[in-house]
């Protein structure tokens, strides 16, 4: 089994959203990524990043969210070109797992027409209620008019313990991570925005865009437990960590 980290966008936001003590004038640049898991039973993408149309016209794609989340990427830094660099096209993907349904995590779902798309039941419910767009759920990004497979608890994706989906609520009601157990490089926890920045895990201070702080603190405890067991924690938007990862065709096994 192989794990590849793929560029899937880049955005700029107010730093105080992520680090509450920061001055409101400060900004932070955040990588947006996808993880490709190549298993003998199928190819899996964990998150699909930003839709490429946001590169040239974010407001048309994201509406008012474009004022809060400014895209910095070029088209070649979005998911489909990144996927092509490892020799794959959208129809080569069998499963898409959305950690949650914000537009920087499910924006390219639309291209994976052959794949089964998974999300937590609580996340689909949160994205479906009246007023959900004000909380960052843009229906055009996640509701593709075809069924999504729901996750409610832990899910062993292939039945062999190699890829296990874990509920990690807090950032959103249905945030999930993926524990990927590699033979050579060991376990990786793809935490997504359950741990947006490493600093959140180290200080136990959730970002401001957390919907349930009590749940988030419990998630931090669980992530630290997984880390103590030997896993490498992959944060959702940590630029320093992103620069240190092997990316593209240079992956992990």
N, C-alpha and C positions, 0 to 999 in steps of 0.2 A: 504494500500500500504506500502511496506517495501523497504528500501534502505540499501544495504550492500556494504562496501568497501572491495575489494579483492586485495591481492598482485598479481602483474602481471609482476614482474621483479625488477631489481635494476641495475643501471649503474653508472659508474664513468666518469666524463668529466672534461675538464679544467674549473676552476672556473671563469676565465675571460670571458668565453662565456656568462655566466649568470650575472656576476657582473663585469662590464668593468674595474673597478678600481683595481681588484685583480691582484696579481702578476701572470705572465704566468706559473710559476712553481707550483702554487697551484691547487689542484684538489677538486672537490665537488662530494659527493655521492648523487645520486638522486633516490628516490623511483619511481617505475613505477606501476600504479594501474589501476584497472577496477572498475566500479560501476555497481552493479546489482540492477535493479529496478523490484520489483515483484508487478505487477498490476493485477487486476482481469481479464483484457483483454489479458494479456500476459507477458512474461518475457523479459526484455530488458537488454542488456549489453552496457554500455557506455565505449568504447575503449576496446581493447583486449590485450594490452601489447606486450611483446616480445615473439617471437617464441621460444619454449623450446630448439631447436637445437642450439641456440646461446649460451647456457650455456657451451657446450663443444667445439664448433667450431664457434665462432662469425665471423671469417673471411670468412668461407664458406657461411654463411648466409647473412652477411652484406657487404662483400667485404671491400673496403677501409674505410667504415664508422666504422669498428671495431677498427680502430686506434684512432678515435675521441670519441667513445662511448664504453667503456669497460664494459662487463657484470660482475656483482658481485654476481648474484643470484645462488642459487641451483635450481635444477629442481622442487623441491616441492614448490618453491617460485614463480613459473609461474602460469598462469591463470587456467589451467585445474585442478590441484590439489586444488587450492583455491576454485574453483567452487564446487568440490566434497565435500569440507568441509561444504558447506551449503546444501548438498544433491541433487545437480543438475549435469546433464551431458550436453554435447554440444547440444544434440537433444531437450533439455528442453528449449532452448533459441529461442524465436520467432523473436526478432529484435536485430540487432547489429548497434549501432550508432558509427561511427568513427568521433571523434572530428577533426582529420586531418589524413593524410595518411603517416606519418613517421613510421618507422618500430617498434618503441617502443609504438605505439598506435594502430596498426592494425596487429601485427605479428601473432596473433592467429585466425584471421578471417577464415582461411582455415578450421578450425575444426567445424565451425558452418554452416554445409551444409544445414540445414533446415531453417535457419534464413534469413529474409530479411535484407540486409546490406544497410545502409544509409550513405551518405556523401554529402557534399555541392558540387553543380555543379562546382563552381569555383575551388574547391580542386581537383576534378577529372580531370578537364582541365589542371591545373598546373602540376599534376602528369603524364599527358599523352604527354606533349610536348617534343621535342627533347632536350636532355641535362638535363632532370628532375632528373636523378639519381645523378648528381653532387649536387643537392639541397636537397638530402635526400629522394627522392622518389624511392624506390626500387620496380620495377614492380612485382617481385615474391611475395612481401608481400601483395600487394593490388589488383592486377589484377588476379582474380581467374578464369577468363574465363566464368563468369556468370554475369547477369545484376546486377547493383547496383541502388538502388532508390536514386534519387537526391533531395536535399533540396536547395531552392533558397532564401528563406526568413525565417521568423518565421514559425514553424510548431508545431501545437498542436498534439502530437503523438496519443493520444487516444480520442481527441475531448472533453475532460472534464476539461482541464486546469491543470491536474495533472503533466504532463511532457511536457514542451514546449522547443523545440530546438530553439536556438538563434544564428544568425551569429555574430561571434566575431573575425573579421579579424585582421591581423597584423602579428602574428607569421607566418602564411601562408595565402594565399589569401582566402581560404575557411574554416578557423577554425570556429568551432561551439561549443557552450556550451549547457548545458541542465539545465533548471530551474525545479527542482523537488519539488513539494508542498506536504509536508507530514502533516497528520492530527495532530499528537502529537508533533513532533519535529520541525515543521515549514519548511520554504523553504530552499533549498540548491541549490546553483548555481555550477554545475560541470563545472569549467572554463577551465580545461585542460591547454594547453600551452598558452592560451590567458592570463593567469596569472601563469607563471611557478613557481615563488616564491612570497611569500607575500611581500617581500621587493620591488619587481617591482611595485606593486600597491601603496605602501606607498610612494615611492620616485619618481614615474613617470619616471623612467629610464628604457627603454626597454632593454632586453638582446641583445647580438650581433647577435643571430640567428633569428632576426626579419626581415621579408622581406619587410614590409611597416611600417615604424616608425610612420608616420602620422596616418595611420589607427589604429595602436596599441595604440596610445595615446587616440584616440577617444573611443576605446574599454575599456581602463582603466576608462574613464569617465562613460561609460555605466555600467561597473561592480560596480563602487562606488555608482551609483544611485540605482542599484539593492540591494546592501548591505544596504544602508540607508533605504530601504523599509522593511528590516528585514531578508534578506537572509544570510545564512552562505556561505562564498565563499570557495570552495574547489580548491586549487591550483594544478597545474599539477605535480609538482615535489618537493614540499616543505617538507623536511625531518622532521623538527620540528612539522609541522602540522600533518604529517602522523603518527608520534608516538603518538599524542594526540587523534587520531580518534578511535572510536570503529570499529573493523575490523572483517572480517570473519562472523561467525554466529551471533555475537553480533552486530546487526545493529541498524537502526533508523526506526521509524514508523510515 
